[in-house]
Amino acid sequence: MARKHFGTDGIRGRANRVITPELALKVGQSAGLLFQNGEHRHRVVIGKDTRLSGYMIENALVAGFTSVGMDVLLLGPMPTPAVAMLTRSMRADLGVMISASHNPYDDNGIKLFGPDGYKLSDAIEQEIEDLIDGDLSRRLAQSGDLGRAKRIDGAYERYIEFAKRTLPRNLSLEGMRIVIDCANGAAYKVAPAGLWELGAEVISIGIDPDGFNINRDVGSTAPEALSAKVREMRADIGIALDGDADRVVIVDEKGHLVDGDQLIALIAERFRAEGLLSRDGVVATVMSNLGLERHFENLGIGFERTPVGDRYVLEKMRETGYNVGGEPSGHIILSDYATTGDGFVAALQVLAMVKRAGGPVSEVCRRFDALPQVMKNVRYSSGKPLENSSVVSVIDAAQRRLGKAGRLVIRPSGTEPVIRVMAEGDDRELVEEVVDVIVAAVAKVAA
């Protein structure tokens, strides 16, 4: 059944148009009612990124949760993985992150975590949707049973210490010059501080949020600023997080981008060498490069693909018992440490490997040759362009042209009205032609 509010990563949309105070209030009430079990005082932790609309949504959620008798612990700006971790460590019944991740400032979203720190299942999200669309007036708390809300001090420090504990004991980053780009987002305090505490020389960009500049020309989706800074400062490595710090990309000492697929390969190889790979395999999505799949095949490491979305990667990891997974966009999930993608923890693992290897990032982090891959987006206003018969015919013809020497992935975005068209193969010219033909066909019916 199609869902009205939840997408592939919580609820997301334009602030004060889709994500309204009224919706946030209902989400708080509905989730709060669903996660009350037992007679104890129930509580929820709420974090957010640095968007202007975060204040509005936070207050509406607080009103919703307290109105059904839940106490609220407010973390302030905090990475998504930190919220997941603190939900568990603070024995909360529910965790909430207010963020639209890598989207522009005028979008926002609500991500929910269960008491175990994992994102909610589709079934539970559907239960919350049913409550949102129902009448909750008779289920509100009595006047004397209303919840309380308070700000929590020390959350930054708790997350930094957690992240540092994922590293080998006594590892120091002394002697490394690191540029960190926090996307003017949720990690603008914790990431530079954590790197400095580990001994690195830290050069920070994207650490001046003003409510409007999150992800604007900085962060993992705009790594050009990081590349330029690495070259300017002659740094050893550059690290770019996104707005809520659940994804990461790396820039080598030459200013060249290292994407999530290379990081998955690097971490999996190191884990295997040190006996840390729980099972001999990794999980990636349909968007990961075919070169990565061939690389693991040559190494004898299993490779599983899922639909796009870190929640699906994690579900497959839990099903198979694999402890390494991720996406080329930089969502890296290391389930020994975290219950969701954690850009900062993944970056620390990479730094540890570079430090131990003693070589430049351009050599240490390049594990395989990626096949030519082209992806373009087509925005649409309504309807289902991919179900149009002429589009289907063009896609079928394109797949036949690629044959077994390439892959074609076409899907609607789960967070915005966009069709993503991706093709890859050994022949770049053919790949580009195939993508252009499909994009033109989709654009014709999507106008």
C-alpha positions in Angstrom: 0.0 0.0 0.0 1.3 3.4 -1.0 2.3 5.5 2.0 1.2 9.1 2.4 3.9 10.5 4.7 6.9 8.2 4.9 9.5 7.8 2.2 12.7 5.8 2.0 14.2 7.8 4.8 11.5 9.0 7.2 9.3 12.0 6.3 10.8 14.6 4.1 9.6 17.7 2.2 9.4 21.4 1.9 9.4 23.1 5.4 6.2 24.7 6.3 4.5 23.3 3.2 4.9 19.5 3.6 6.7 19.4 6.9 4.3 21.7 8.8 3.9 22.2 12.6 0.6 20.4 12.4 2.2 17.3 10.9 5.1 17.4 13.3 2.7 17.6 16.2 0.7 14.6 14.9 4.0 12.6 14.4 5.0 13.3 18.0 1.6 12.2 19.3 1.3 9.2 17.1 4.9 7.9 17.6 4.7 8.7 21.3 1.5 6.6 21.7 2.9 3.7 19.7 6.1 3.5 21.7 4.7 3.6 25.2 5.0 0.2 26.8 4.9 -0.3 30.5 4.4 2.0 33.5 7.7 3.8 33.5 8.2 7.4 32.5 8.7 7.2 28.7 11.1 9.5 27.0 12.3 10.5 23.6 15.6 12.1 22.5 15.4 14.7 19.7 18.4 16.0 17.6 18.4 18.2 14.6 20.7 19.7 12.0 21.1 23.5 11.4 18.2 24.4 9.2 16.1 27.4 10.1 13.0 25.3 10.1 14.4 23.0 12.8 13.3 25.3 15.5 9.7 25.2 14.3 9.6 21.4 13.9 11.4 20.8 17.1 8.9 22.8 19.1 5.9 21.1 17.4 7.4 17.6 18.1 7.9 18.5 21.7 4.3 19.6 22.0 3.2 16.3 20.4 5.3 14.0 22.6 4.6 15.8 25.8 0.8 15.9 25.1 0.8 12.1 25.2 2.9 11.9 28.3 6.4 11.4 27.0 9.4 13.3 28.4 11.7 14.9 25.8 15.4 15.2 25.9 16.7 17.9 23.5 20.2 17.4 22.0 20.4 20.4 19.7 22.4 20.1 16.5 23.7 16.6 16.4 24.6 14.0 13.7 21.9 11.5 12.8 24.1 8.6 14.0 24.7 10.3 17.3 20.9 10.5 17.8 20.7 6.7 17.1 23.6 6.0 19.5 22.2 8.2 22.3 18.7 6.7 21.9 20.2 3.4 23.0 22.7 4.7 25.6 20.2 6.9 27.3 17.6 4.1 27.4 15.1 6.2 25.5 11.9 4.7 24.1 12.3 6.6 20.8 14.8 8.8 19.0 14.1 11.6 16.5 16.3 13.4 14.0 15.1 16.5 12.4 16.9 16.7 9.1 16.6 16.5 5.3 20.2 15.2 5.1 21.8 16.5 1.9 18.8 18.5 0.6 18.8 22.3 0.6 17.9 24.3 3.7 14.2 24.9 2.6 13.5 21.1 2.9 13.4 19.3 6.2 12.5 15.9 7.5 11.7 13.7 10.5 13.6 10.4 11.0 12.6 8.0 13.8 14.6 5.4 15.6 13.4 2.7 17.9 14.8 2.0 21.4 17.4 -0.2 19.8 18.7 2.7 17.7 17.6 1.2 14.4 15.3 3.1 11.9 11.7 1.9 12.1 10.4 -0.8 9.8 7.9 -0.2 7.1 5.3 -1.9 9.2 5.8 0.4 12.2 5.9 3.5 10.0 2.6 2.4 8.5 1.1 2.1 12.0 2.3 5.7 12.7 0.7 6.9 9.5 -2.6 5.3 10.5 -2.5 7.1 13.8 -1.5 10.4 12.1 -4.6 10.3 9.9 -6.9 9.4 12.8 -8.5 11.2 15.7 -6.1 11.2 18.7 -8.0 13.6 20.9 -9.3 10.9 23.3 -5.8 9.4 23.8 -4.1 12.5 25.0 -2.5 12.5 28.5 -4.4 13.9 31.5 -3.2 17.2 32.8 -1.1 15.7 35.5 0.5 13.2 33.2 1.9 15.6 30.6 5.6 15.1 29.7 8.4 17.5 30.4 11.2 18.7 28.1 14.8 19.7 28.9 18.0 20.3 27.1 20.8 17.8 27.6 24.4 19.0 28.2 27.4 16.9 27.3 25.8 15.1 24.3 28.6 16.3 22.0 31.3 14.8 24.2 29.5 11.5 24.6 29.3 11.1 20.8 33.0 12.1 20.3 34.1 9.5 22.9 31.9 6.9 21.3 33.5 7.6 17.8 37.0 7.5 19.2 36.4 4.1 20.8 35.9 2.6 17.4 39.6 3.1 16.6 42.5 0.8 17.6 43.7 1.6 21.1 46.4 4.3 21.3 46.1 5.3 17.6 47.1 8.9 17.1 46.5 11.1 14.1 49.5 13.2 15.0 51.4 14.4 12.0 48.3 14.3 9.7 47.0 17.5 8.2 43.2 17.0 7.7 40.7 19.3 6.0 37.2 18.6 7.4 34.1 19.9 5.6 31.0 19.8 7.8 28.5 21.1 5.2 27.4 23.8 7.7 25.4 21.0 9.2 24.9 18.9 12.2 28.6 17.9 12.7 30.0 21.4 12.7 31.2 21.1 16.3 31.8 17.4 16.9 33.8 16.4 13.8 36.6 19.1 14.1 36.8 18.6 17.8 37.1 14.8 17.6 39.8 15.0 15.0 41.8 17.5 17.1 41.5 15.3 20.2 43.0 12.5 18.2 46.1 14.7 17.5 45.5 15.8 13.9 46.2 19.3 12.5 42.6 20.3 11.6 41.5 22.8 9.0 37.8 23.2 9.0 35.3 24.5 6.4 31.5 24.4 6.4 31.4 25.1 10.1 29.5 28.4 10.1 25.8 27.5 9.9 23.3 30.4 9.6 20.1 28.4 9.1 20.2 28.8 5.3 23.7 27.6 4.1 23.5 23.9 5.0 24.9 21.9 2.0 25.3 25.1 0.0 28.4 24.7 -2.1 30.0 22.5 0.7 29.7 19.0 2.0 29.7 15.6 0.5 27.4 16.6 -2.4 29.6 19.6 -3.3 33.2 18.4 -2.7 34.8 21.0 -5.0 35.4 23.4 -2.0 37.0 20.6 -0.1 39.2 19.6 -3.0 40.4 23.2 -3.5 41.1 23.6 0.3 43.1 20.3 0.3 45.3 21.5 -2.5 45.6 25.0 -1.0 46.7 23.7 2.4 48.7 20.8 1.0 46.7 18.6 3.3 47.1 14.8 3.6 43.4 14.1 3.2 40.0 15.9 3.0 36.8 14.6 4.6 33.4 15.9 3.6 30.2 15.0 5.6 26.7 15.9 4.5 24.1 17.9 6.4 23.3 15.3 9.0 26.7 13.6 8.9 25.4 10.1 8.1 27.5 10.0 4.9 31.1 10.8 3.9 33.3 11.2 0.9 37.1 11.5 0.9 39.4 13.7 -1.1 43.0 12.5 -1.6 46.2 14.7 -1.2 45.9 15.6 -4.9 42.3 16.9 -4.5 40.7 13.9 -6.3 37.5 12.5 -5.0 37.3 9.0 -3.4 33.6 7.9 -3.3 31.8 5.5 -1.0 32.5 2.4 -3.2 36.2 2.8 -2.8 35.8 3.2 1.0 33.6 0.1 1.2 36.4 -1.8 -0.6 39.1 -0.4 1.6 37.3 -1.1 4.9 36.2 -4.6 3.8 39.7 -5.6 2.8 41.2 -4.3 6.1 38.5 -6.0 8.2 39.1 -9.3 6.4 42.9 -9.0 6.9 42.4 -8.4 10.6 39.7 -11.1 11.0 37.0 -8.4 11.7 34.7 -9.3 8.8 31.9 -11.1 10.5 31.1 -13.1 7.4 33.0 -13.1 4.1 30.8 -10.6 2.3 29.5 -7.0 2.1 26.2 -5.3 1.2 25.9 -2.5 -1.4 23.0 -1.1 -3.4 22.1 -1.2 -7.1 24.0 2.1 -7.5 27.4 0.7 -6.6 29.8 0.4 -9.5 30.1 -2.8 -11.3 33.9 -2.5 -10.8 33.3 -2.9 -7.1 31.4 -6.1 -7.6 34.1 -7.5 -9.9 36.8 -6.5 -7.4 35.1 -8.5 -4.6 34.5 -11.4 -6.9 38.3 -11.5 -7.6 39.0 -11.4 -3.9 36.5 -14.1 -3.1 34.3 -11.8 -1.0 30.6 -12.1 -1.3 28.6 -9.2 -2.6 24.9 -8.5 -2.1 22.9 -5.7 -3.7 19.8 -4.0 -2.3 17.5 -1.1 -3.4 18.8 2.4 -2.8 18.7 3.5 0.8 20.8 2.8 3.8 17.8 1.3 5.6 17.7 -1.5 3.0 21.4 -2.0 3.2 21.1 -2.4 6.9 18.2 -4.8 6.7 20.2 -7.0 4.3 23.2 -6.8 6.7 21.1 -8.0 9.6 19.6 -10.7 7.5 22.9 -12.0 6.2 25.1 -11.3 9.2 27.4 -9.1 7.2 29.0 -6.2 9.2 30.1 -3.9 6.3 27.8 -2.2 3.9 27.1 1.1 2.2 26.4 3.2 -0.8 28.6 5.1 -3.3 27.1 8.3 -2.0 29.0 7.7 1.2 26.6 6.0 3.5 28.9 3.5 5.2 27.4 1.2 7.7 29.7 -0.6 10.1 27.3 -2.6 12.3 29.9 -3.5 14.9 29.8 0.2 15.8 26.6 1.8 14.7 23.0 1.1 13.8 22.9 3.5 10.9 25.3 5.1 8.4 27.9 7.2 10.3 30.1 9.4 8.2 32.4 10.4 11.0 33.0 6.9 12.3 33.6 5.7 8.7 36.1 8.6 8.2 38.0 7.6 11.3 38.3 4.0 10.1 39.8 5.3 6.8 42.2 7.6 8.7 43.3 4.7 10.8 44.1 2.6 7.7 45.9 5.5 6.0 48.0 6.1 9.2 48.9 2.4 9.4 49.7 2.0 5.7 52.0 5.0 5.8 51.3 5.8 2.2 49.4 8.6 0.4 45.6 8.5 0.3 45.7 8.4 -3.5 47.3 5.0 -3.2 45.8 3.6 0.0 42.2 4.5 -0.9 42.1 3.4 -4.5 41.2 -0.2 -4.4 39.7 -0.9 -7.9 39.2 0.7 -11.3 35.6 1.9 -11.5 33.8 1.3 -14.8 32.4 4.4 -16.6 29.2 5.3 -15.0 26.8 8.1 -15.9 23.8 9.3 -13.9 21.4 12.1 -14.8 18.2 13.3 -13.1 14.9 14.2 -14.7 12.5 16.3 -12.6 8.8 15.6 -13.0 5.6 17.3 -11.7 3.1 14.5 -11.4 2.2 11.0 -12.6 4.5 8.0 -13.1 6.7 8.6 -16.1 8.4 5.2 -15.9 5.1 3.5 -16.5 4.6 5.2 -19.9 4.7 2.7 -22.7 7.0 4.8 -24.9 9.5 5.2 -22.0 9.3 1.4 -21.2 10.1 0.7 -24.8 13.1 3.0 -24.9 14.4 1.5 -21.6 14.1 -2.1 -23.0 16.0 -1.1 -26.1 18.8 0.5 -24.0 19.2 -2.6 -21.9 19.6 -4.7 -25.0 22.3 -2.4 -26.2 24.2 -2.6 -23.0 23.9 -6.4 -22.8 26.0 -8.2 -20.2 28.8 -5.7 -20.4 26.9 -3.1 -18.5 24.1 -2.2 -16.1 21.1 0.1 -16.2 19.3 1.4 -13.1 16.3 3.7 -13.4 14.3 4.7 -10.4 12.3 7.5 -8.8 14.0 9.3 -5.9 12.5 8.5 -2.6 13.0 12.0 -1.3 12.1 14.4 -4.2 10.2 14.3 -7.5 13.1 13.2 -9.7 13.7 10.2 -11.9 17.3 9.0 -11.6 18.8 7.4 -14.7 22.1 5.5 -14.3 24.0 3.3 -16.7 27.5 1.8 -16.6 29.7 -0.4 -18.7 33.0 -0.9 -20.3 32.2 1.5 -23.2 31.8 5.0 -21.9 30.5 6.4 -25.2 27.7 3.7 -25.3 26.9 4.4 -21.7 26.5 8.1 -22.3 24.3 7.5 -25.4 22.0 5.2 -23.5 21.5 7.6 -20.6 20.8 10.5 -23.0 18.2 8.6 -24.9 16.4 7.5 -21.8 16.5 11.0 -20.2 15.0 12.5 -23.4 12.2 9.9 -23.4 11.4 10.5 -19.7 11.6 14.3 -20.0 9.2 14.2 -23.0 6.4 12.6 -20.9 7.3 14.3 -17.6 7.0 17.9 -18.8 
